[in-house]
């Protein structure tokens, strides 16, 4: 049985990284009334935004470091969002949404996780070519 595959092109990775950037900004703009929000999310978010922007610039300029940076950034943002928003306890390092917010704030969280996974997948698939 043949394994279905998705054609990997530089456009797919660039599209995923741009989507990640836009969705990170949307996530930051969507209010979520939780009591545990601290500075960790904001600082980590700024680093993630900077890495995402650097990935876009590097991919646009066809730099060799851009693909791995895009993959690492996407994977770390996806994992970070899951750990930060899904763990069900309050700490300075978490801002759990489970049971505290409605559907609205969850939509960008899920979208960012999916975009981050797409970045990681397309960056890794491009290396395998």
VMD Tcl script that builds the backbone (N, CA, C; Angstrom):
set m [mol new atoms 387]
animate dup $m
set s [atomselect $m all]
$s set {name element resname resid chain x y z} {
  {N N UNK 1 A 0.842 -1.175 0.000}
  {CA C UNK 1 A 0.000 0.000 0.000}
  {C C UNK 1 A 0.890 1.241 0.000}
  {N N UNK 2 A 0.617 2.160 -0.862}
  {CA C UNK 2 A 1.407 3.381 -0.986}
  {C C UNK 2 A 1.033 4.366 0.119}
  {N N UNK 3 A 2.040 5.021 0.625}
  {CA C UNK 3 A 1.822 6.048 1.651}
  {C C UNK 3 A 1.543 7.368 0.960}
  {N N UNK 4 A 0.419 8.024 1.296}
  {CA C UNK 4 A 0.153 9.320 0.673}
  {C C UNK 4 A 1.179 10.334 1.142}
  {N N UNK 5 A 1.592 11.180 0.246}
  {CA C UNK 5 A 2.550 12.214 0.625}
  {C C UNK 5 A 2.082 13.565 0.107}
  {N N UNK 6 A 2.547 14.585 0.759}
  {CA C UNK 6 A 2.218 15.956 0.375}
  {C C UNK 6 A 3.463 16.537 -0.274}
  {N N UNK 7 A 3.286 17.102 -1.432}
  {CA C UNK 7 A 4.419 17.729 -2.113}
  {C C UNK 7 A 4.932 18.892 -1.276}
  {N N UNK 8 A 6.225 18.876 -1.028}
  {CA C UNK 8 A 6.826 19.929 -0.212}
  {C C UNK 8 A 7.475 20.944 -1.139}
  {N N UNK 9 A 7.043 22.167 -0.995}
  {CA C UNK 9 A 7.640 23.253 -1.759}
  {C C UNK 9 A 8.026 24.350 -0.780}
  {N N UNK 10 A 8.931 25.209 -1.167}
  {CA C UNK 10 A 9.281 26.334 -0.278}
  {C C UNK 10 A 8.059 27.191 0.063}
  {N N UNK 11 A 7.080 27.241 -0.835}
  {CA C UNK 11 A 5.884 28.041 -0.573}
  {C C UNK 11 A 5.071 27.505 0.592}
  {N N UNK 12 A 5.030 26.193 0.748}
  {CA C UNK 12 A 4.268 25.622 1.865}
  {C C UNK 12 A 4.890 26.016 3.204}
  {N N UNK 13 A 6.207 25.958 3.282}
  {CA C UNK 13 A 6.868 26.356 4.517}
  {C C UNK 13 A 6.675 27.845 4.779}
  {N N UNK 14 A 6.867 28.663 3.772}
  {CA C UNK 14 A 6.686 30.110 3.943}
  {C C UNK 14 A 5.252 30.427 4.352}
  {N N UNK 15 A 4.293 29.789 3.716}
  {CA C UNK 15 A 2.889 30.012 4.066}
  {C C UNK 15 A 2.625 29.625 5.515}
  {N N UNK 16 A 3.194 28.514 5.948}
  {CA C UNK 16 A 3.011 28.067 7.327}
  {C C UNK 16 A 3.626 29.043 8.320}
  {N N UNK 17 A 4.815 29.559 8.003}
  {CA C UNK 17 A 5.482 30.482 8.918}
  {C C UNK 17 A 4.730 31.818 8.982}
  {N N UNK 18 A 4.264 32.301 7.852}
  {CA C UNK 18 A 3.477 33.550 7.855}
  {C C UNK 18 A 2.180 33.345 8.633}
  {N N UNK 19 A 1.539 32.190 8.436}
  {CA C UNK 19 A 0.320 31.885 9.198}
  {C C UNK 19 A 0.616 31.852 10.696}
  {N N UNK 20 A 1.746 31.266 11.061}
  {CA C UNK 20 A 2.133 31.220 12.474}
  {C C UNK 20 A 2.277 32.627 13.040}
  {N N UNK 21 A 2.917 33.502 12.294}
  {CA C UNK 21 A 3.091 34.888 12.748}
  {C C UNK 21 A 1.737 35.577 12.939}
  {N N UNK 22 A 0.892 35.487 11.940}
  {CA C UNK 22 A -0.426 36.143 12.008}
  {C C UNK 22 A -1.240 35.587 13.176}
  {N N UNK 23 A -1.226 34.271 13.338}
  {CA C UNK 23 A -2.025 33.653 14.400}
  {C C UNK 23 A -1.481 33.971 15.790}
  {N N UNK 24 A -0.159 34.118 15.915}
  {CA C UNK 24 A 0.409 34.537 17.196}
  {C C UNK 24 A -0.086 35.940 17.557}
  {N N UNK 25 A -0.127 36.819 16.580}
  {CA C UNK 25 A -0.609 38.184 16.815}
  {C C UNK 25 A -2.092 38.163 17.181}
  {N N UNK 26 A -2.872 37.364 16.462}
  {CA C UNK 26 A -4.307 37.245 16.774}
  {C C UNK 26 A -4.488 36.716 18.189}
  {N N UNK 27 A -3.716 35.707 18.555}
  {CA C UNK 27 A -3.817 35.158 19.911}
  {C C UNK 27 A -3.546 36.245 20.953}
  {N N UNK 28 A -2.548 37.059 20.718}
  {CA C UNK 28 A -2.239 38.136 21.646}
  {C C UNK 28 A -3.331 39.185 21.736}
  {N N UNK 29 A -4.107 39.319 20.676}
  {CA C UNK 29 A -5.158 40.340 20.647}
  {C C UNK 29 A -6.492 39.847 21.203}
  {N N UNK 30 A -6.676 38.532 21.281}
  {CA C UNK 30 A -7.947 37.983 21.767}
  {C C UNK 30 A -7.908 37.955 23.295}
  {N N UNK 31 A -8.832 38.665 23.932}
  {CA C UNK 31 A -8.815 38.695 25.395}
  {C C UNK 31 A -9.269 37.369 26.000}
  {N N UNK 32 A -8.558 36.951 27.028}
  {CA C UNK 32 A -8.939 35.764 27.801}
  {C C UNK 32 A -8.860 36.154 29.265}
  {N N UNK 33 A -9.986 36.201 29.908}
  {CA C UNK 33 A -10.024 36.635 31.299}
  {C C UNK 33 A -9.623 35.491 32.221}
  {N N UNK 34 A -8.330 35.402 32.480}
  {CA C UNK 34 A -7.821 34.421 33.430}
  {C C UNK 34 A -7.051 35.166 34.500}
  {N N UNK 35 A -6.896 34.531 35.636}
  {CA C UNK 35 A -6.239 35.188 36.757}
  {C C UNK 35 A -4.744 34.888 36.827}
  {N N UNK 36 A -4.257 33.946 36.045}
  {CA C UNK 36 A -2.869 33.526 36.211}
  {C C UNK 36 A -1.918 34.091 35.173}
  {N N UNK 37 A -2.379 34.981 34.337}
  {CA C UNK 37 A -1.496 35.545 33.311}
  {C C UNK 37 A -0.363 36.312 33.977}
  {N N UNK 38 A 0.852 35.996 33.563}
  {CA C UNK 38 A 2.025 36.679 34.105}
  {C C UNK 38 A 2.869 37.197 32.964}
  {N N UNK 39 A 4.116 37.489 33.280}
  {CA C UNK 39 A 5.010 38.027 32.276}
  {C C UNK 39 A 5.670 36.936 31.437}
  {N N UNK 40 A 5.640 35.708 31.903}
  {CA C UNK 40 A 6.295 34.615 31.183}
  {C C UNK 40 A 5.728 34.469 29.780}
  {N N UNK 41 A 4.407 34.473 29.676}
  {CA C UNK 41 A 3.773 34.333 28.363}
  {C C UNK 41 A 4.123 35.477 27.430}
  {N N UNK 42 A 4.140 36.683 27.966}
  {CA C UNK 42 A 4.462 37.843 27.133}
  {C C UNK 42 A 5.910 37.814 26.661}
  {N N UNK 43 A 6.820 37.464 27.551}
  {CA C UNK 43 A 8.241 37.424 27.182}
  {C C UNK 43 A 8.512 36.280 26.212}
  {N N UNK 44 A 7.983 35.091 26.516}
  {CA C UNK 44 A 8.159 33.956 25.609}
  {C C UNK 44 A 7.508 34.250 24.258}
  {N N UNK 45 A 6.359 34.918 24.293}
  {CA C UNK 45 A 5.676 35.289 23.057}
  {C C UNK 45 A 6.479 36.245 22.205}
  {N N UNK 46 A 7.154 37.194 22.840}
  {CA C UNK 46 A 8.003 38.121 22.086}
  {C C UNK 46 A 9.185 37.402 21.444}
  {N N UNK 47 A 9.798 36.463 22.168}
  {CA C UNK 47 A 10.883 35.673 21.580}
  {C C UNK 47 A 10.366 34.843 20.409}
  {N N UNK 48 A 9.178 34.253 20.578}
  {CA C UNK 48 A 8.600 33.445 19.498}
  {C C UNK 48 A 8.281 34.307 18.276}
  {N N UNK 49 A 7.747 35.494 18.509}
  {CA C UNK 49 A 7.478 36.408 17.389}
  {C C UNK 49 A 8.772 36.797 16.672}
  {N N UNK 50 A 9.815 37.100 17.444}
  {CA C UNK 50 A 11.092 37.471 16.841}
  {C C UNK 50 A 11.661 36.318 16.015}
  {N N UNK 51 A 11.591 35.106 16.540}
  {CA C UNK 51 A 12.097 33.938 15.798}
  {C C UNK 51 A 11.263 33.677 14.548}
  {N N UNK 52 A 9.963 33.889 14.643}
  {CA C UNK 52 A 9.093 33.697 13.479}
  {C C UNK 52 A 9.414 34.727 12.402}
  {N N UNK 53 A 9.596 35.973 12.802}
  {CA C UNK 53 A 9.945 37.025 11.835}
  {C C UNK 53 A 11.316 36.744 11.213}
  {N N UNK 54 A 12.266 36.327 12.033}
  {CA C UNK 54 A 13.594 35.981 11.499}
  {C C UNK 54 A 13.498 34.835 10.501}
  {N N UNK 55 A 12.637 33.869 10.773}
  {CA C UNK 55 A 12.432 32.750 9.841}
  {C C UNK 55 A 11.893 33.243 8.505}
  {N N UNK 56 A 10.930 34.142 8.559}
  {CA C UNK 56 A 10.347 34.684 7.327}
  {C C UNK 56 A 11.400 35.428 6.519}
  {N N UNK 57 A 12.162 36.281 7.197}
  {CA C UNK 57 A 13.209 37.043 6.504}
  {C C UNK 57 A 14.240 36.092 5.908}
  {N N UNK 58 A 14.665 35.107 6.691}
  {CA C UNK 58 A 15.649 34.153 6.205}
  {C C UNK 58 A 15.147 33.318 5.036}
  {N N UNK 59 A 13.903 32.871 5.113}
  {CA C UNK 59 A 13.335 32.101 4.002}
  {C C UNK 59 A 13.236 32.962 2.756}
  {N N UNK 60 A 12.842 34.198 2.929}
  {CA C UNK 60 A 12.711 35.111 1.787}
  {C C UNK 60 A 14.065 35.354 1.115}
  {N N UNK 61 A 15.109 35.421 1.944}
  {CA C UNK 61 A 16.461 35.660 1.416}
  {C C UNK 61 A 17.206 34.362 1.089}
  {N N UNK 62 A 16.500 33.239 1.236}
  {CA C UNK 62 A 17.033 31.899 0.925}
  {C C UNK 62 A 18.293 31.573 1.721}
  {N N UNK 63 A 18.279 31.886 3.005}
  {CA C UNK 63 A 19.402 31.574 3.886}
  {C C UNK 63 A 19.305 30.115 4.339}
  {N N UNK 64 A 20.428 29.465 4.505}
  {CA C UNK 64 A 20.433 28.051 4.882}
  {C C UNK 64 A 19.918 27.812 6.301}
  {N N UNK 65 A 20.046 28.779 7.175}
  {CA C UNK 65 A 19.616 28.629 8.557}
  {C C UNK 65 A 18.113 28.829 8.741}
  {N N UNK 66 A 17.446 29.353 7.736}
  {CA C UNK 66 A 16.033 29.730 7.893}
  {C C UNK 66 A 15.116 28.525 8.032}
  {N N UNK 67 A 15.351 27.493 7.247}
  {CA C UNK 67 A 14.492 26.310 7.311}
  {C C UNK 67 A 14.544 25.647 8.690}
  {N N UNK 68 A 15.758 25.365 9.215}
  {CA C UNK 68 A 15.795 24.788 10.569}
  {C C UNK 68 A 15.196 25.717 11.629}
  {N N UNK 69 A 15.437 27.015 11.504}
  {CA C UNK 69 A 14.865 27.954 12.464}
  {C C UNK 69 A 13.342 27.923 12.406}
  {N N UNK 70 A 12.785 27.879 11.204}
  {CA C UNK 70 A 11.327 27.818 11.055}
  {C C UNK 70 A 10.769 26.547 11.691}
  {N N UNK 71 A 11.447 25.428 11.486}
  {CA C UNK 71 A 10.983 24.168 12.068}
  {C C UNK 71 A 11.067 24.154 13.581}
  {N N UNK 72 A 12.195 24.600 14.109}
  {CA C UNK 72 A 12.379 24.638 15.567}
  {C C UNK 72 A 11.414 25.630 16.203}
  {N N UNK 73 A 11.240 26.772 15.567}
  {CA C UNK 73 A 10.306 27.770 16.092}
  {C C UNK 73 A 8.881 27.220 16.093}
  {N N UNK 74 A 8.472 26.626 14.978}
  {CA C UNK 74 A 7.118 26.073 14.903}
  {C C UNK 74 A 6.872 25.002 15.952}
  {N N UNK 75 A 7.816 24.081 16.085}
  {CA C UNK 75 A 7.658 23.000 17.064}
  {C C UNK 75 A 7.638 23.537 18.487}
  {N N UNK 76 A 8.547 24.470 18.787}
  {CA C UNK 76 A 8.599 24.990 20.156}
  {C C UNK 76 A 7.376 25.833 20.494}
  {N N UNK 77 A 6.865 26.574 19.528}
  {CA C UNK 77 A 5.640 27.351 19.769}
  {C C UNK 77 A 4.460 26.403 19.999}
  {N N UNK 78 A 4.356 25.360 19.191}
  {CA C UNK 78 A 3.247 24.402 19.357}
  {C C UNK 78 A 3.309 23.733 20.730}
  {N N UNK 79 A 4.471 23.236 21.095}
  {CA C UNK 79 A 4.620 22.577 22.398}
  {C C UNK 79 A 4.421 23.587 23.525}
  {N N UNK 80 A 4.992 24.765 23.372}
  {CA C UNK 80 A 4.844 25.799 24.394}
  {C C UNK 80 A 3.402 26.199 24.630}
  {N N UNK 81 A 2.646 26.350 23.550}
  {CA C UNK 81 A 1.233 26.713 23.699}
  {C C UNK 81 A 0.462 25.623 24.422}
  {N N UNK 82 A 0.737 24.374 24.088}
  {CA C UNK 82 A 0.041 23.270 24.763}
  {C C UNK 82 A 0.384 23.262 26.248}
  {N N UNK 83 A 1.668 23.353 26.565}
  {CA C UNK 83 A 2.061 23.340 27.976}
  {C C UNK 83 A 1.532 24.561 28.734}
  {N N UNK 84 A 1.582 25.718 28.110}
  {CA C UNK 84 A 1.196 26.953 28.781}
  {C C UNK 84 A -0.310 27.055 29.000}
  {N N UNK 85 A -1.095 26.589 28.031}
  {CA C UNK 85 A -2.545 26.779 28.125}
  {C C UNK 85 A -3.348 25.535 28.480}
  {N N UNK 86 A -2.762 24.354 28.374}
  {CA C UNK 86 A -3.544 23.140 28.601}
  {C C UNK 86 A -3.274 22.522 29.969}
  {N N UNK 87 A -2.070 22.690 30.500}
  {CA C UNK 87 A -1.823 22.136 31.835}
  {C C UNK 87 A -2.837 22.720 32.812}
  {N N UNK 88 A -3.494 21.852 33.608}
  {CA C UNK 88 A -4.636 22.307 34.408}
  {C C UNK 88 A -4.300 22.907 35.767}
  {N N UNK 89 A -3.122 23.481 35.938}
  {CA C UNK 89 A -2.801 24.092 37.225}
  {C C UNK 89 A -2.134 25.442 37.005}
  {N N UNK 90 A -2.333 26.320 37.979}
  {CA C UNK 90 A -1.807 27.683 37.907}
  {C C UNK 90 A -0.412 27.736 38.493}
  {N N UNK 91 A 0.518 28.265 37.722}
  {CA C UNK 91 A 1.861 28.555 38.207}
  {C C UNK 91 A 2.312 29.830 37.487}
  {N N UNK 92 A 3.446 30.380 37.858}
  {CA C UNK 92 A 3.953 31.529 37.094}
  {C C UNK 92 A 4.308 31.159 35.651}
  {N N UNK 93 A 4.447 29.850 35.376}
  {CA C UNK 93 A 4.821 29.388 34.042}
  {C C UNK 93 A 3.648 28.875 33.219}
  {N N UNK 94 A 2.440 28.925 33.752}
  {CA C UNK 94 A 1.273 28.445 33.007}
  {C C UNK 94 A 0.140 29.452 33.074}
  {N N UNK 95 A -0.726 29.386 32.092}
  {CA C UNK 95 A -1.943 30.188 32.057}
  {C C UNK 95 A -3.039 29.272 31.511}
  {N N UNK 96 A -3.555 28.374 32.359}
  {CA C UNK 96 A -4.497 27.374 31.866}
  {C C UNK 96 A -5.820 27.978 31.422}
  {N N UNK 97 A -6.316 27.444 30.315}
  {CA C UNK 97 A -7.605 27.873 29.777}
  {C C UNK 97 A -8.714 26.877 30.120}
  {N N UNK 98 A -8.367 25.655 30.450}
  {CA C UNK 98 A -9.368 24.607 30.657}
  {C C UNK 98 A -10.322 25.004 31.771}
  {N N UNK 99 A -11.590 25.081 31.424}
  {CA C UNK 99 A -12.622 25.415 32.381}
  {C C UNK 99 A -12.703 26.878 32.760}
  {N N UNK 100 A -11.823 27.722 32.210}
  {CA C UNK 100 A -11.792 29.128 32.609}
  {C C UNK 100 A -12.221 30.090 31.514}
  {N N UNK 101 A -12.107 29.673 30.269}
  {CA C UNK 101 A -12.457 30.557 29.158}
  {C C UNK 101 A -13.403 29.828 28.221}
  {N N UNK 102 A -14.088 30.602 27.403}
  {CA C UNK 102 A -14.995 30.029 26.419}
  {C C UNK 102 A -14.249 29.591 25.167}
  {N N UNK 103 A -14.990 29.383 24.119}
  {CA C UNK 103 A -14.427 28.901 22.857}
  {C C UNK 103 A -13.552 29.953 22.186}
  {N N UNK 104 A -13.911 31.213 22.297}
  {CA C UNK 104 A -13.202 32.285 21.600}
  {C C UNK 104 A -11.695 32.273 21.771}
  {N N UNK 105 A -11.173 32.276 23.002}
  {CA C UNK 105 A -9.726 32.258 23.176}
  {C C UNK 105 A -9.062 30.943 22.749}
  {N N UNK 106 A -9.832 29.856 22.725}
  {CA C UNK 106 A -9.260 28.569 22.320}
  {C C UNK 106 A -8.984 28.503 20.824}
  {N N UNK 107 A -9.772 29.194 20.027}
  {CA C UNK 107 A -9.617 29.106 18.565}
  {C C UNK 107 A -8.212 29.513 18.116}
  {N N UNK 108 A -7.700 30.687 18.522}
  {CA C UNK 108 A -6.336 31.008 18.101}
  {C C UNK 108 A -5.277 30.089 18.714}
  {N N UNK 109 A -5.512 29.573 19.918}
  {CA C UNK 109 A -4.545 28.651 20.518}
  {C C UNK 109 A -4.412 27.403 19.654}
  {N N UNK 110 A -5.538 26.807 19.297}
  {CA C UNK 110 A -5.517 25.608 18.451}
  {C C UNK 110 A -4.912 25.933 17.093}
  {N N UNK 111 A -5.261 27.070 16.528}
  {CA C UNK 111 A -4.728 27.463 15.216}
  {C C UNK 111 A -3.214 27.658 15.268}
  {N N UNK 112 A -2.709 28.267 16.333}
  {CA C UNK 112 A -1.262 28.457 16.470}
  {C C UNK 112 A -0.558 27.105 16.592}
  {N N UNK 113 A -1.122 26.213 17.375}
  {CA C UNK 113 A -0.519 24.878 17.527}
  {C C UNK 113 A -0.462 24.177 16.169}
  {N N UNK 114 A -1.541 24.224 15.416}
  {CA C UNK 114 A -1.560 23.575 14.093}
  {C C UNK 114 A -0.577 24.237 13.127}
  {N N UNK 115 A -0.498 25.554 13.139}
  {CA C UNK 115 A 0.454 26.251 12.268}
  {C C UNK 115 A 1.884 25.924 12.673}
  {N N UNK 116 A 2.149 25.849 13.954}
  {CA C UNK 116 A 3.482 25.490 14.428}
  {C C UNK 116 A 3.875 24.086 14.003}
  {N N UNK 117 A 2.930 23.154 14.102}
  {CA C UNK 117 A 3.196 21.783 13.656}
  {C C UNK 117 A 3.427 21.731 12.152}
  {N N UNK 118 A 2.688 22.536 11.398}
  {CA C UNK 118 A 2.893 22.595 9.945}
  {C C UNK 118 A 4.291 23.122 9.624}
  {N N UNK 119 A 4.736 24.139 10.342}
  {CA C UNK 119 A 6.095 24.660 10.136}
  {C C UNK 119 A 7.129 23.572 10.381}
  {N N UNK 120 A 6.968 22.856 11.477}
  {CA C UNK 120 A 7.920 21.795 11.807}
  {C C UNK 120 A 7.896 20.704 10.744}
  {N N UNK 121 A 6.714 20.316 10.313}
  {CA C UNK 121 A 6.576 19.260 9.301}
  {C C UNK 121 A 7.217 19.674 7.975}
  {N N UNK 122 A 6.889 20.847 7.487}
  {CA C UNK 122 A 7.411 21.276 6.185}
  {C C UNK 122 A 8.905 21.557 6.240}
  {N N UNK 123 A 9.407 22.030 7.350}
  {CA C UNK 123 A 10.857 22.243 7.483}
  {C C UNK 123 A 11.585 20.912 7.482}
  {N N UNK 124 A 11.047 19.934 8.192}
  {CA C UNK 124 A 11.667 18.613 8.235}
  {C C UNK 124 A 11.524 17.892 6.902}
  {N N UNK 125 A 10.368 17.995 6.275}
  {CA C UNK 125 A 10.144 17.340 4.985}
  {C C UNK 125 A 11.056 17.919 3.916}
  {N N UNK 126 A 11.346 19.192 3.985}
  {CA C UNK 126 A 12.225 19.827 3.006}
  {C C UNK 126 A 13.651 19.318 3.169}
  {N N UNK 127 A 14.061 18.998 4.389}
  {CA C UNK 127 A 15.393 18.463 4.620}
  {C C UNK 127 A 15.506 17.050 4.072}
  {N N UNK 128 A 14.424 16.295 4.153}
  {CA C UNK 128 A 14.410 14.910 3.673}
  {C C UNK 128 A 14.473 14.790 2.163}
  {N N UNK 129 A 14.230 15.870 1.442}
  {CA C UNK 129 A 14.207 15.795 -0.028}
  {C C UNK 129 A 15.569 15.540 -0.589}
}
mol reanalyze $m
mol bondsrecalc $m
mol representation Tube
mol addrep $m
